[in-house]
Amino acid sequence: RKEVEQDPGPFNVPEGATVAFNCTYSNSASQSFFWYRQDCRKEPKLLMSVYSSGNEDGRFTAQLNRASQYISLLIRDSKLSDSATYLCAVNIRDDKIIFGKGTRLHILP
Amino acid sequence: GAGVSQSPSNKVTEKGKDVELRCDPISGHTALYWYRQSLGQGLEFLIYFQGNSAPDKSGLPSDRFSAERTGGSVSTLTIQRTQQEDSAVYLCASSYYTEAFFGQGTRLTVV
């Protein structure tokens, strides 16, 4: 099993819809979790950290499920500008972060 | 600037030549990562440094690829005898027990 796995997509979603992605991780000792956004031909940038209690930033909600070893990202009222690749990242140990391959999201007008 | 700096931003080289890519991480960041990304593909892990040591070099695709880090800071990724399949964006990231920050990458084109 890969250390961090994501569905590569693409997810094609109409504007205004709600979309959710999951990311599974294999190491139960993982400590920190993140979602990144990568636009075409750009470097990944931190979207939000994922806290144990879950966290929300505007239309974006991130949650952690330690029992099932996955994190999720929910985007409500999706905008055309949300089209991007979303990568999850997990700090597995000793300050080593592992990235998933990313999930491509296309918001359709 | 305080971000991760990579140079050059673009590099065109002839097949068979050697290239060196440089990464200057955020000051104080002990972890440094190199990734490769081909057009339309996901991040491909190459190597991870903790300080000057590389506890995980499992992603280096062949012995033509090597990397070093000196002084716990700057890292150089060297590709010897470049091949066309080496053409990609090479991304460097650094972290210190929290999120990782990426440089803008070096776009390598082997012709």
Boltz contact constraints between the chains, C-beta under 6 A:
constraints:
  - contact:
      token1: [A, 34]
      token2: [B, 99]
      max_distance: 6.0
  - contact:
      token1: [A, 43]
      token2: [B, 91]
      max_distance: 6.0
  - contact:
      token1: [A, 43]
      token2: [B, 102]
      max_distance: 6.0
  - contact:
      token1: [A, 43]
      token2: [B, 104]
      max_distance: 6.0
  - contact:
      token1: [A, 43]
      token2: [B, 105]
      max_distance: 6.0
  - contact:
      token1: [A, 44]
      token2: [B, 102]
      max_distance: 6.0
  - contact:
      token1: [A, 46]
      token2: [B, 99]
      max_distance: 6.0
  - contact:
      token1: [A, 95]
      token2: [B, 31]
      max_distance: 6.0
  - contact:
      token1: [A, 95]
      token2: [B, 97]
      max_distance: 6.0
  - contact:
      token1: [A, 96]
      token2: [B, 48]
      max_distance: 6.0
  - contact:
      token1: [A, 97]
      token2: [B, 95]
      max_distance: 6.0
  - contact:
      token1: [A, 97]
      token2: [B, 100]
      max_distance: 6.0
  - contact:
      token1: [A, 99]
      token2: [B, 43]
      max_distance: 6.0
  - contact:
      token1: [A, 101]
      token2: [B, 42]
      max_distance: 6.0
  - contact:
      token1: [A, 102]
      token2: [B, 42]
      max_distance: 6.0
